[in-house]
């Protein structure tokens, strides 16, 4: 759980700690690396959606998560995708 780079400024402790407002604040943050500063917030959200897409995330990341954390990581990653999609629609 703690090794996953959640798209939030503060590490969530549970899936319930992940919120649309915190992800939006992270996406709009001015402290992105130089290569990403030129991107619009919309482009950052699109890039994050690719990274967090369930097919990609489950195959690349979830398989490396210890068994005791897999269920909550899967729930939390689903929350991330749902909130990113909602942000993209706005």
C-alpha atoms as one frame of an Amber mdcrd trajectory, in Angstrom:
protein
   0.000   0.000   0.000   2.593   2.521   1.055   4.852   1.937  -1.972   2.176
   2.931  -4.491   2.500   6.508  -5.779  -1.097   7.563  -5.182  -2.030  10.731
  -7.139  -2.427  12.842  -4.033  -0.140  15.156  -2.072  -0.666  13.170   1.140
  -0.470   9.381   1.395  -3.955   7.930   1.936  -4.307   5.411   4.738  -7.357
   3.671   3.251  -9.475   3.704   0.074 -11.891   6.041   1.847  -9.135   8.667
   2.173  -8.992   9.049  -1.603 -11.240  11.843  -2.820 -11.931  13.676  -6.032
 -10.982  16.994  -4.439  -7.559  15.726  -3.329  -6.824  14.200  -6.734  -7.938
  17.425  -8.455  -5.623  19.448  -6.217  -2.751  17.121  -7.071  -3.439  17.349
 -10.817  -3.508  21.159 -10.633  -0.425  21.400  -8.421   2.400  23.665  -9.632
   5.070  21.255  -8.296   5.183  18.863 -11.228   8.551  17.899 -12.757   9.766
  20.225 -15.505   8.787  17.822 -18.287   5.167  17.796 -17.084   4.782  21.485
 -16.188   3.981  22.424 -19.778   1.095  19.941 -19.885  -2.412  21.098 -19.204
  -4.334  19.674 -16.277  -6.506  17.802 -18.761  -3.422  16.162 -20.312  -2.118
  15.205 -16.860  -5.454  13.590 -16.071  -5.384  11.676 -19.370  -1.857  10.451
 -18.667  -2.881   9.376 -15.180  -5.922   7.556 -16.529  -3.644   5.503 -18.760
  -1.430   4.687 -15.791  -4.318   3.803 -13.479  -6.506   1.984 -16.021  -7.606
  -1.284 -14.367  -6.193  -3.547 -17.104  -2.780  -1.910 -16.951  -2.680  -1.344
 -13.185  -3.862  -4.853 -12.318  -1.351  -6.511 -14.637   1.635  -4.355 -13.786
   1.170  -3.293 -10.179  -1.502  -5.269  -8.389   0.284  -8.558  -9.043   3.243
  -7.203  -7.014   1.150  -6.170  -4.007   1.243  -8.462  -0.996  -1.861 -10.602
  -0.632  -3.056  -8.922   2.551  -3.187  -5.506   0.793  -4.501  -6.541  -2.624
  -8.192  -6.014  -1.928  -7.839  -2.502  -0.532  -5.335  -1.508  -3.241  -7.763
  -2.724  -5.912 -10.613  -0.760  -4.299  -8.470   2.362  -3.980  -7.208   2.168
  -7.566 -10.824   1.861  -8.703 -11.621   5.035  -6.764  -8.700   6.811  -8.438
  -9.926   5.851 -11.925 -13.498   6.860 -11.128 -12.415  10.289  -9.817 -10.027
  10.881 -12.717 -12.845  10.106 -15.166 -15.135  12.530 -13.344 -12.442  15.236
 -13.466 -11.939  14.672 -17.173 -15.660  15.134 -17.835 -15.689  18.519 -16.092
